[in-house]
């Protein structure tokens, strides 16, 4: 999903900075992106942004941030009885505290320039919790609650903050989650995959490029009046009116 967002933004002419924990992963992402968008303006930063020192280093190299996409991989699935405090701390650090640190480090400069876009990639589990994703349910819901207040504070300065909630997209993360669900249910992974596809009104999983396109719109000038929203991309799977 992160790669698809980078491709969509680069295709619209944005200068994109990609981040990964290792130089190899960053180099690979840049090479793939330049293959898909030959004229892409793309650079990279290797570092673990859950380390505040790495956030400072990132902004030292790239001080002007007009668009911030917070997108961290989710914590592992499992049973809450097996998670100790260390597991909870890691989940909160990656999926709540680090995004807040990045927002804190960039939003005031956006306010000064009177334009900015912040998009947090959370999860459909924020609206419809998934039993095996308790760590993600908790951490991402905490970020959602924090953003709800801040987004309304900064809107008058031309800065918007929204959350994009992916449902089931064809990613490695989905594979791991469905395999864990299959094990808990005592069925094969293939059977669980088919059940989930057939259980979605679209009868399929989402494609990352579809997600990237929606994110690029939220980052555009056209979305200036769209603020403080939790936008669910799930093919209509969520069984609610609101």
C-alpha atoms as one frame of an Amber mdcrd trajectory, in Angstrom:
protein
   0.000   0.000   0.000   2.835   2.397   0.818   4.438   1.764  -2.560   1.136
   2.296  -4.371   0.694   5.642  -2.616   4.204   6.715  -3.620   3.508   5.759
  -7.239   0.215   7.685  -7.294   1.796  10.827  -5.827   4.818  10.657  -8.131
   2.544  10.244 -11.149   0.834  13.507 -10.175   4.167  15.319 -10.107   4.849
  15.340  -6.376   8.407  15.107  -5.131   8.303  11.910  -3.088  10.524  10.898
  -0.187  10.264   7.197   0.646  11.280   5.752   3.981  12.270   2.251   5.015
  14.228   0.796   7.896  17.124  -0.388   5.719  19.019   1.155   2.828  18.360
  -1.938   0.752  14.585  -1.606   1.146  14.739   2.105   0.291  16.887   1.503
  -2.788  14.529  -1.231  -3.951  11.480   1.020  -3.492  13.117   3.849  -5.447
  14.114   1.535  -8.297  10.590   0.091  -8.537   9.030   3.531  -8.445  11.260
   4.887 -11.189  10.377   1.889 -13.327   6.663   2.559 -12.916   6.927   6.372
 -13.147   9.993   7.084 -15.310  10.054  10.830 -14.641   9.436  10.458 -10.899
  11.053  12.909  -8.520  11.940  10.494  -5.750  14.533  10.304  -2.998  14.835
   8.084   0.039  15.694   8.005   3.712  16.722   4.838   5.513  15.960   4.773
   9.228  13.530   3.611  11.879  11.259   6.600  12.477  10.114   5.206  15.806
  13.485   6.622  16.955  13.046  10.401  17.492  16.652  10.925  16.458  15.860
   9.446  13.056  12.889  11.795  12.668  15.242  14.727  13.310  17.693  13.351
  10.745  14.934  12.931   8.164  13.701  16.495   8.578  17.260  17.764   8.583
  17.606  16.439   5.038  14.067  17.236   3.892  12.816  20.175   5.961   9.876
  21.216   3.771   7.079  18.689   4.071   3.793  19.636   2.407   2.314  16.126
   2.488   2.826  13.587   5.260   1.693   9.996   4.845   1.904   7.973   8.058
   1.954   4.314   7.075   3.523   1.749   9.373   3.087  -1.995   9.158   0.728
  -3.358  11.740   1.675  -5.498  14.744   1.327  -9.270  14.483  -2.009 -11.038
  14.922  -2.646 -13.256  17.902  -4.484 -13.693  21.186  -4.357 -10.914  23.767
  -3.550 -13.453  26.482  -0.190 -14.000  24.824   0.809 -10.321  24.602   2.957
  -8.854  27.341   3.490  -5.159  28.058   6.452  -5.103  25.681   4.221  -6.188
  22.786   1.686  -3.477  23.608   4.400  -0.839  23.915   5.827  -1.785  20.517
   2.386  -1.574  18.895   1.608   1.792  20.433   5.026   3.139  19.505   4.764
   2.099  15.853   1.091   2.756  15.162   0.193   5.662  17.449   3.125   7.502
  19.026   5.419   7.664  15.987   2.708   9.074  13.689   1.949  11.670  16.351
   5.662  12.541  16.571   5.808  13.019  12.793   2.696  15.176  12.809   4.133
  17.270  15.627   7.391  17.712  13.706   5.739  18.897  10.472   2.339  20.456
  11.092   3.466  23.882  12.350   5.488  24.517   9.193   2.435  23.542   7.152
   0.412  26.043   9.159   2.991  28.757   8.431   2.699  28.057   4.702  -1.092
  27.818   5.032  -1.241  24.521   3.166  -0.698  20.939   4.145  -2.046  17.416
   3.890  -1.649  14.683   6.483  -3.034  11.225   5.815  -2.781   8.394   8.326
  -3.128   4.889   6.943  -4.894   3.012   9.718  -7.174  -0.008   9.229 -10.747
  -1.045   8.645 -10.374  -2.658  12.073 -10.782   0.827  13.582 -14.470   0.679
  12.585 -14.975  -3.074  12.743 -12.427  -4.631  15.130 -10.866  -7.933  14.096
 -10.432 -10.337  16.993  -6.922 -11.512  16.080  -5.699  -7.931  15.526  -6.148
  -6.618  19.053  -2.792  -4.825  19.092  -3.684  -3.000  15.897  -7.267  -2.313
  17.011  -6.032  -0.582  20.147  -3.072   1.395  18.790  -4.756   2.628  15.625
  -7.929   3.601  17.474  -5.788   5.701  19.808  -4.295   7.559  16.836  -7.769
   8.054  15.384  -9.011   9.661  18.589  -6.035  12.007  18.771  -6.373  13.098
  15.148 -10.076  13.858  15.539  -9.307  16.850  17.750  -6.193  18.101  15.984
  -7.735  18.050  12.497 -10.397  20.507  13.569  -7.817  22.793  15.130  -5.603
  23.151  12.043  -8.228  23.268   9.276  -8.502  27.063   9.403  -4.859  27.251
   8.335  -5.389  25.256   5.135  -4.133  22.001   6.639  -6.243  18.855   6.501
  -5.801  15.601   8.408  -7.663  12.483   7.385  -7.411   8.753   7.977  -7.641
   6.120   5.262  -8.880   2.752   6.490  -7.999  -0.153   4.207 -10.186  -3.193
   4.199  -8.876  -6.336   2.563  -6.249  -5.439  -0.022  -3.946  -7.912  -1.737
  -0.854  -7.437   0.417   1.506  -9.576   2.472  -0.259  -8.263   5.571  -3.591
  -9.681   4.367  -2.001 -13.047   3.696  -0.620 -13.264   7.241  -3.911 -12.159
   8.799  -6.018 -14.643   6.839  -3.588 -17.461   7.538  -3.829 -16.703  11.265
  -7.622 -16.610  11.020  -7.668 -19.924   9.181  -5.522 -21.565  11.848  -7.814
 -20.283  14.607 -10.881 -21.558  12.722  -9.333 -24.919  11.918  -9.657 -24.492
   8.128  -7.164 -24.196   5.300  -5.761 -20.836   4.263  -7.190 -21.324   0.756
 -10.671 -21.878   2.161 -10.412 -18.795   4.333  -9.218 -16.687   1.376 -12.174
 -17.829  -0.713 -14.643 -17.178   2.113 -13.367 -13.644   2.548 -13.520 -12.900
  -1.171 -17.053 -14.223  -1.469 -18.078 -12.385   1.692 -17.203  -9.015   0.165
 -19.877  -7.309  -1.974 -17.227  -6.803  -4.673 -16.338 -10.525  -4.550 -12.665
  -9.657  -4.550  -9.895  -8.033  -2.559  -8.796  -4.487  -3.240  -5.807  -3.628
  -5.401  -3.100  -1.408  -3.874  -3.232   0.962  -6.873  -6.877   1.703  -6.040
  -5.858   2.687  -2.547  -3.005   4.865  -3.823  -5.347   6.769  -6.125  -7.718
   7.665  -3.276  -4.809   8.766  -1.100  -3.458  10.989  -3.896  -6.861  12.667
  -4.152  -6.894  13.394  -0.417  -3.494  15.043  -0.838  -4.641  17.240  -3.713
  -5.901  20.794  -3.855  -9.339  19.405  -4.734  -9.713  17.831  -1.270  -9.225
  21.031   0.719 -12.683  20.847   2.330 -12.381  17.167   3.233 -11.074  17.051
   6.773 -11.179  14.982   9.973 -12.652  11.972   8.189 -12.146   8.234   8.504
 -12.518   6.973   4.957 -13.089   3.248   4.671 -11.992   1.485   1.480 -13.387
  -2.017   1.750 -15.592  -2.726  -1.259 -18.720  -2.118   0.833 -17.905  -4.812
   3.354 -18.702  -2.793   6.477 -22.366  -3.552   7.296 -23.461  -0.096   8.408
 -25.165   3.019   7.109 -22.621   5.421   8.602
